[in-house]
Amino acid sequence: MAGAFLTDDLTDLFQTDDFASAATFGGATINVIFDREYLGVDVGGEVEVESSSPACFVATSDVAAAAHGSTIAIDGVTYTVTSREDDNTGVTMLRLRT
């Protein structure tokens, strides 16, 4: 379990006036840090196919019910959760797909 010094700072980390965006999960509005990392996919040729690997970081307490197949809407796009990775500091990364 994360120490109080870290969990107290999570509120500041997920402020929408800095890095975070508003999202909808389970009917509630939560703040997430959204990332759409570039991903080069090797399809057996000389050139990679461009793709992305969307993910979001969120306070674990906001996504306690998140599981594979859950949905989250970010910036008007609905994503399906493909993986949930809790880091035991109070932050969870959800890997997503459209």
VMD Tcl script that builds the backbone (N, CA, C; Angstrom):
set m [mol new atoms 294]
animate dup $m
set s [atomselect $m all]
$s set {name element resname resid chain x y z} {
  {N N MET 1 A 0.846 -1.182 0.000}
  {CA C MET 1 A 0.000 0.000 0.000}
  {C C MET 1 A 0.880 1.229 0.000}
  {N N ALA 2 A 0.508 2.190 -0.767}
  {CA C ALA 2 A 1.287 3.422 -0.880}
  {C C ALA 2 A 1.231 4.222 0.410}
  {N N GLY 3 A 2.322 4.920 0.703}
  {CA C GLY 3 A 2.369 5.787 1.859}
  {C C GLY 3 A 1.497 7.007 1.660}
  {N N ALA 4 A 1.092 7.626 2.766}
  {CA C ALA 4 A 0.208 8.793 2.708}
  {C C ALA 4 A 0.820 9.923 1.889}
  {N N PHE 5 A 2.134 10.081 1.959}
  {CA C PHE 5 A 2.768 11.161 1.197}
  {C C PHE 5 A 2.536 11.000 -0.291}
  {N N LEU 6 A 2.444 9.758 -0.773}
  {CA C LEU 6 A 2.241 9.521 -2.193}
  {C C LEU 6 A 0.768 9.652 -2.555}
  {N N THR 7 A -0.115 9.043 -1.789}
  {CA C THR 7 A -1.533 9.111 -2.122}
  {C C THR 7 A -2.065 10.526 -2.004}
  {N N ASP 8 A -1.515 11.332 -1.108}
  {CA C ASP 8 A -1.935 12.730 -1.004}
  {C C ASP 8 A -1.580 13.500 -2.271}
  {N N ASP 9 A -0.479 13.136 -2.907}
  {CA C ASP 9 A -0.035 13.822 -4.113}
  {C C ASP 9 A -0.763 13.357 -5.367}
  {N N LEU 10 A -1.484 12.252 -5.318}
  {CA C LEU 10 A -2.184 11.753 -6.500}
  {C C LEU 10 A -3.227 12.741 -6.990}
  {N N THR 11 A -3.883 13.417 -6.080}
  {CA C THR 11 A -4.883 14.405 -6.471}
  {C C THR 11 A -4.244 15.479 -7.342}
  {N N ASP 12 A -3.058 15.924 -6.950}
  {CA C ASP 12 A -2.354 16.940 -7.741}
  {C C ASP 12 A -1.915 16.385 -9.089}
  {N N LEU 13 A -1.482 15.148 -9.121}
  {CA C LEU 13 A -1.012 14.528 -10.348}
  {C C LEU 13 A -2.104 14.459 -11.407}
  {N N PHE 14 A -3.321 14.190 -10.997}
  {CA C PHE 14 A -4.427 13.986 -11.931}
  {C C PHE 14 A -5.297 15.221 -12.130}
  {N N GLN 15 A -4.741 16.405 -11.973}
  {CA C GLN 15 A -5.474 17.640 -12.229}
  {C C GLN 15 A -5.575 17.881 -13.732}
  {N N THR 16 A -6.753 18.222 -14.216}
  {CA C THR 16 A -6.935 18.422 -15.654}
  {C C THR 16 A -6.304 19.713 -16.162}
  {N N ASP 17 A -5.917 20.612 -15.281}
  {CA C ASP 17 A -5.260 21.836 -15.765}
  {C C ASP 17 A -3.773 21.604 -16.027}
  {N N ASP 18 A -3.281 20.400 -15.735}
  {CA C ASP 18 A -1.889 20.064 -16.022}
  {C C ASP 18 A -1.825 18.982 -17.097}
  {N N PHE 19 A -1.690 17.735 -16.690}
  {CA C PHE 19 A -1.478 16.636 -17.639}
  {C C PHE 19 A -2.711 15.782 -17.899}
  {N N ALA 20 A -3.660 15.795 -17.026}
  {CA C ALA 20 A -4.764 14.847 -17.091}
  {C C ALA 20 A -5.906 15.316 -17.995}
  {N N SER 21 A -6.712 14.344 -18.393}
  {CA C SER 21 A -7.930 14.586 -19.167}
  {C C SER 21 A -9.090 13.953 -18.416}
  {N N ALA 22 A -10.279 14.499 -18.623}
  {CA C ALA 22 A -11.473 13.900 -18.041}
  {C C ALA 22 A -11.859 12.681 -18.866}
  {N N ALA 23 A -12.326 11.647 -18.194}
  {CA C ALA 23 A -12.775 10.418 -18.849}
  {C C ALA 23 A -14.031 9.934 -18.154}
  {N N THR 24 A -14.750 9.040 -18.808}
  {CA C THR 24 A -15.940 8.448 -18.205}
  {C C THR 24 A -15.706 6.958 -18.040}
  {N N PHE 25 A -15.840 6.500 -16.803}
  {CA C PHE 25 A -15.684 5.078 -16.504}
  {C C PHE 25 A -16.781 4.674 -15.537}
  {N N GLY 26 A -17.545 3.663 -15.881}
  {CA C GLY 26 A -18.600 3.180 -14.999}
  {C C GLY 26 A -19.628 4.237 -14.650}
  {N N GLY 27 A -19.893 5.153 -15.573}
  {CA C GLY 27 A -20.880 6.199 -15.346}
  {C C GLY 27 A -20.368 7.393 -14.559}
  {N N ALA 28 A -19.112 7.343 -14.128}
  {CA C ALA 28 A -18.529 8.442 -13.350}
  {C C ALA 28 A -17.456 9.146 -14.177}
  {N N THR 29 A -17.275 10.422 -13.902}
  {CA C THR 29 A -16.193 11.170 -14.534}
  {C C THR 29 A -14.962 11.068 -13.650}
  {N N ILE 30 A -13.865 10.632 -14.244}
  {CA C ILE 30 A -12.596 10.499 -13.531}
  {C C ILE 30 A -11.519 11.195 -14.349}
  {N N ASN 31 A -10.388 11.455 -13.745}
  {CA C ASN 31 A -9.272 12.069 -14.456}
  {C C ASN 31 A -8.212 11.024 -14.749}
  {N N VAL 32 A -7.702 11.057 -15.970}
  {CA C VAL 32 A -6.696 10.088 -16.410}
  {C C VAL 32 A -5.574 10.823 -17.131}
  {N N ILE 33 A -4.420 10.208 -17.164}
  {CA C ILE 33 A -3.341 10.671 -18.019}
  {C C ILE 33 A -3.300 9.689 -19.186}
  {N N PHE 34 A -3.639 10.198 -20.363}
  {CA C PHE 34 A -3.791 9.367 -21.550}
  {C C PHE 34 A -2.512 9.403 -22.383}
  {N N ASP 35 A -2.120 8.249 -22.888}
  {CA C ASP 35 A -0.919 8.140 -23.712}
  {C C ASP 35 A -1.230 7.250 -24.904}
  {N N ARG 36 A -0.846 7.710 -26.081}
  {CA C ARG 36 A -1.040 6.910 -27.290}
  {C C ARG 36 A 0.333 6.698 -27.902}
  {N N GLU 37 A 1.103 5.840 -27.266}
  {CA C GLU 37 A 2.492 5.580 -27.652}
  {C C GLU 37 A 2.583 5.003 -29.064}
  {N N TYR 38 A 3.566 5.491 -29.830}
  {CA C TYR 38 A 3.829 4.952 -31.168}
  {C C TYR 38 A 4.300 3.510 -31.043}
  {N N LEU 39 A 3.850 2.679 -31.955}
  {CA C LEU 39 A 4.237 1.275 -31.963}
  {C C LEU 39 A 4.489 0.859 -33.406}
  {N N GLY 40 A 5.704 0.418 -33.691}
  {CA C GLY 40 A 6.024 -0.111 -35.008}
  {C C GLY 40 A 5.785 -1.612 -35.002}
  {N N VAL 41 A 4.954 -2.088 -35.901}
  {CA C VAL 41 A 4.595 -3.503 -35.943}
  {C C VAL 41 A 5.330 -4.178 -37.093}
  {N N ASP 42 A 6.102 -5.214 -36.791}
  {CA C ASP 42 A 6.816 -5.975 -37.812}
  {C C ASP 42 A 5.861 -7.004 -38.401}
  {N N VAL 43 A 5.568 -6.852 -39.680}
  {CA C VAL 43 A 4.655 -7.780 -40.352}
  {C C VAL 43 A 5.399 -8.697 -41.320}
  {N N GLY 44 A 6.712 -8.842 -41.080}
  {CA C GLY 44 A 7.490 -9.771 -41.867}
  {C C GLY 44 A 8.112 -9.172 -43.112}
  {N N GLY 45 A 8.094 -7.877 -43.214}
  {CA C GLY 45 A 8.700 -7.226 -44.374}
  {C C GLY 45 A 9.864 -6.364 -43.939}
  {N N GLU 46 A 10.288 -5.496 -44.825}
  {CA C GLU 46 A 11.398 -4.616 -44.521}
  {C C GLU 46 A 10.955 -3.343 -43.813}
  {N N VAL 47 A 9.674 -3.034 -43.894}
  {CA C VAL 47 A 9.149 -1.800 -43.310}
  {C C VAL 47 A 8.108 -2.147 -42.262}
  {N N GLU 48 A 8.181 -1.462 -41.109}
  {CA C GLU 48 A 7.184 -1.668 -40.059}
  {C C GLU 48 A 5.894 -0.935 -40.415}
  {N N VAL 49 A 4.791 -1.451 -39.935}
  {CA C VAL 49 A 3.501 -0.799 -40.063}
  {C C VAL 49 A 3.312 0.074 -38.834}
  {N N GLU 50 A 2.900 1.310 -39.037}
  {CA C GLU 50 A 2.692 2.220 -37.917}
  {C C GLU 50 A 1.408 1.882 -37.194}
  {N N SER 51 A 1.482 1.913 -35.876}
  {CA C SER 51 A 0.322 1.666 -35.047}
  {C C SER 51 A 0.504 2.451 -33.755}
  {N N SER 52 A -0.407 2.297 -32.847}
  {CA C SER 52 A -0.258 2.932 -31.539}
  {C C SER 52 A -0.728 1.970 -30.471}
  {N N SER 53 A -0.285 2.236 -29.266}
  {CA C SER 53 A -0.644 1.400 -28.130}
  {C C SER 53 A -1.253 2.298 -27.062}
  {N N PRO 54 A -2.567 2.595 -27.162}
  {CA C PRO 54 A -3.159 3.516 -26.206}
  {C C PRO 54 A -3.211 2.926 -24.800}
  {N N ALA 55 A -2.978 3.801 -23.833}
  {CA C ALA 55 A -3.042 3.416 -22.428}
  {C C ALA 55 A -3.415 4.648 -21.621}
  {N N CYS 56 A -3.909 4.431 -20.426}
  {CA C CYS 56 A -4.145 5.564 -19.538}
  {C C CYS 56 A -3.715 5.181 -18.128}
  {N N PHE 57 A -3.263 6.195 -17.428}
  {CA C PHE 57 A -2.864 6.051 -16.036}
  {C C PHE 57 A -3.928 6.731 -15.203}
  {N N VAL 58 A -4.335 6.088 -14.124}
  {CA C VAL 58 A -5.468 6.572 -13.344}
  {C C VAL 58 A -5.278 6.183 -11.883}
  {N N ALA 59 A -5.874 6.927 -10.982}
  {CA C ALA 59 A -5.840 6.548 -9.569}
  {C C ALA 59 A -6.544 5.200 -9.409}
  {N N THR 60 A -5.883 4.259 -8.775}
  {CA C THR 60 A -6.419 2.902 -8.615}
  {C C THR 60 A -7.808 2.916 -7.989}
  {N N SER 61 A -8.029 3.800 -7.048}
  {CA C SER 61 A -9.334 3.870 -6.377}
  {C C SER 61 A -10.455 4.247 -7.342}
  {N N ASP 62 A -10.137 4.938 -8.444}
  {CA C ASP 62 A -11.152 5.333 -9.424}
  {C C ASP 62 A -11.549 4.199 -10.356}
  {N N VAL 63 A -10.724 3.164 -10.445}
  {CA C VAL 63 A -11.010 2.068 -11.375}
  {C C VAL 63 A -10.982 0.715 -10.673}
  {N N ALA 64 A -11.471 0.681 -9.452}
  {CA C ALA 64 A -11.479 -0.570 -8.687}
  {C C ALA 64 A -12.218 -1.679 -9.436}
  {N N ALA 65 A -13.224 -1.308 -10.221}
  {CA C ALA 65 A -14.020 -2.310 -10.936}
  {C C ALA 65 A -13.499 -2.597 -12.339}
  {N N ALA 66 A -12.397 -1.980 -12.729}
  {CA C ALA 66 A -11.885 -2.187 -14.093}
  {C C ALA 66 A -11.386 -3.616 -14.282}
  {N N ALA 67 A -11.783 -4.208 -15.382}
  {CA C ALA 67 A -11.366 -5.569 -15.723}
  {C C ALA 67 A -11.280 -5.656 -17.235}
  {N N HIS 68 A -10.726 -6.734 -17.730}
  {CA C HIS 68 A -10.666 -6.958 -19.176}
  {C C HIS 68 A -12.079 -6.840 -19.741}
  {N N GLY 69 A -12.226 -6.055 -20.783}
  {CA C GLY 69 A -13.529 -5.884 -21.415}
  {C C GLY 69 A -14.300 -4.672 -20.913}
  {N N SER 70 A -13.867 -4.047 -19.825}
  {CA C SER 70 A -14.501 -2.812 -19.361}
  {C C SER 70 A -14.281 -1.739 -20.416}
  {N N THR 71 A -15.107 -0.709 -20.397}
  {CA C THR 71 A -14.928 0.383 -21.346}
  {C C THR 71 A -14.680 1.691 -20.603}
  {N N ILE 72 A -13.945 2.577 -21.274}
  {CA C ILE 72 A -13.652 3.900 -20.755}
  {C C ILE 72 A -13.676 4.856 -21.943}
  {N N ALA 73 A -14.317 6.016 -21.770}
  {CA C ALA 73 A -14.391 7.014 -22.836}
  {C C ALA 73 A -13.447 8.160 -22.511}
  {N N ILE 74 A -12.554 8.468 -23.469}
  {CA C ILE 74 A -11.575 9.536 -23.305}
  {C C ILE 74 A -11.612 10.386 -24.563}
  {N N ASP 75 A -11.815 11.669 -24.400}
  {CA C ASP 75 A -11.840 12.603 -25.535}
  {C C ASP 75 A -12.795 12.157 -26.637}
  {N N GLY 76 A -13.965 11.654 -26.249}
  {CA C GLY 76 A -14.988 11.272 -27.210}
  {C C GLY 76 A -14.794 9.923 -27.870}
  {N N VAL 77 A -13.755 9.183 -27.479}
  {CA C VAL 77 A -13.497 7.855 -28.048}
  {C C VAL 77 A -13.693 6.813 -26.954}
  {N N THR 78 A -14.439 5.760 -27.259}
  {CA C THR 78 A -14.641 4.686 -26.288}
  {C C THR 78 A -13.610 3.595 -26.528}
  {N N TYR 79 A -12.879 3.254 -25.474}
  {CA C TYR 79 A -11.837 2.229 -25.530}
  {C C TYR 79 A -12.261 1.037 -24.677}
  {N N THR 80 A -11.760 -0.138 -25.045}
  {CA C THR 80 A -11.957 -1.350 -24.265}
  {C C THR 80 A -10.660 -1.657 -23.525}
  {N N VAL 81 A -10.781 -2.004 -22.260}
  {CA C VAL 81 A -9.615 -2.346 -21.444}
  {C C VAL 81 A -9.130 -3.738 -21.841}
  {N N THR 82 A -7.848 -3.835 -22.209}
  {CA C THR 82 A -7.269 -5.127 -22.567}
  {C C THR 82 A -6.331 -5.648 -21.488}
  {N N SER 83 A -5.911 -4.762 -20.596}
  {CA C SER 83 A -4.987 -5.157 -19.536}
  {C C SER 83 A -5.050 -4.130 -18.430}
  {N N ARG 84 A -4.869 -4.590 -17.217}
  {CA C ARG 84 A -4.859 -3.720 -16.043}
  {C C ARG 84 A -3.572 -4.007 -15.282}
  {N N GLU 85 A -2.793 -2.944 -15.016}
  {CA C GLU 85 A -1.529 -3.107 -14.318}
  {C C GLU 85 A -1.472 -2.156 -13.128}
  {N N ASP 86 A -1.682 -2.700 -11.936}
  {CA C ASP 86 A -1.580 -1.908 -10.704}
  {C C ASP 86 A -0.114 -1.840 -10.303}
  {N N ASP 87 A 0.362 -0.651 -9.928}
  {CA C ASP 87 A 1.777 -0.541 -9.568}
  {C C ASP 87 A 2.008 -0.488 -8.056}
  {N N ASN 88 A 0.957 -0.682 -7.275}
  {CA C ASN 88 A 1.023 -0.703 -5.809}
  {C C ASN 88 A 1.457 0.629 -5.199}
  {N N THR 89 A 1.304 1.718 -5.955}
  {CA C THR 89 A 1.549 3.050 -5.404}
  {C C THR 89 A 0.280 3.883 -5.440}
  {N N GLY 90 A -0.825 3.269 -5.867}
  {CA C GLY 90 A -2.084 3.993 -5.986}
  {C C GLY 90 A -2.408 4.395 -7.418}
  {N N VAL 91 A -1.551 3.980 -8.366}
  {CA C VAL 91 A -1.772 4.296 -9.780}
  {C C VAL 91 A -1.913 2.989 -10.558}
  {N N THR 92 A -2.866 2.975 -11.469}
  {CA C THR 92 A -3.106 1.802 -12.327}
  {C C THR 92 A -2.965 2.224 -13.777}
  {N N MET 93 A -2.318 1.383 -14.573}
  {CA C MET 93 A -2.261 1.619 -16.007}
  {C C MET 93 A -3.262 0.664 -16.668}
  {N N LEU 94 A -4.131 1.247 -17.483}
  {CA C LEU 94 A -5.054 0.450 -18.268}
  {C C LEU 94 A -4.593 0.482 -19.713}
  {N N ARG 95 A -4.300 -0.672 -20.274}
  {CA C ARG 95 A -3.972 -0.754 -21.698}
  {C C ARG 95 A -5.306 -0.861 -22.432}
  {N N LEU 96 A -5.400 -0.170 -23.564}
  {CA C LEU 96 A -6.686 0.008 -24.232}
  {C C LEU 96 A -6.616 -0.355 -25.708}
  {N N ARG 97 A -7.785 -0.573 -26.296}
  {CA C ARG 97 A -7.917 -0.721 -27.749}
  {C C ARG 97 A -9.254 -0.133 -28.148}
  {N N THR 98 A -9.319 0.307 -29.399}
  {CA C THR 98 A -10.589 0.879 -29.892}
  {C C THR 98 A -11.435 -0.192 -30.505}
}
mol reanalyze $m
mol bondsrecalc $m
mol representation Tube
mol addrep $m
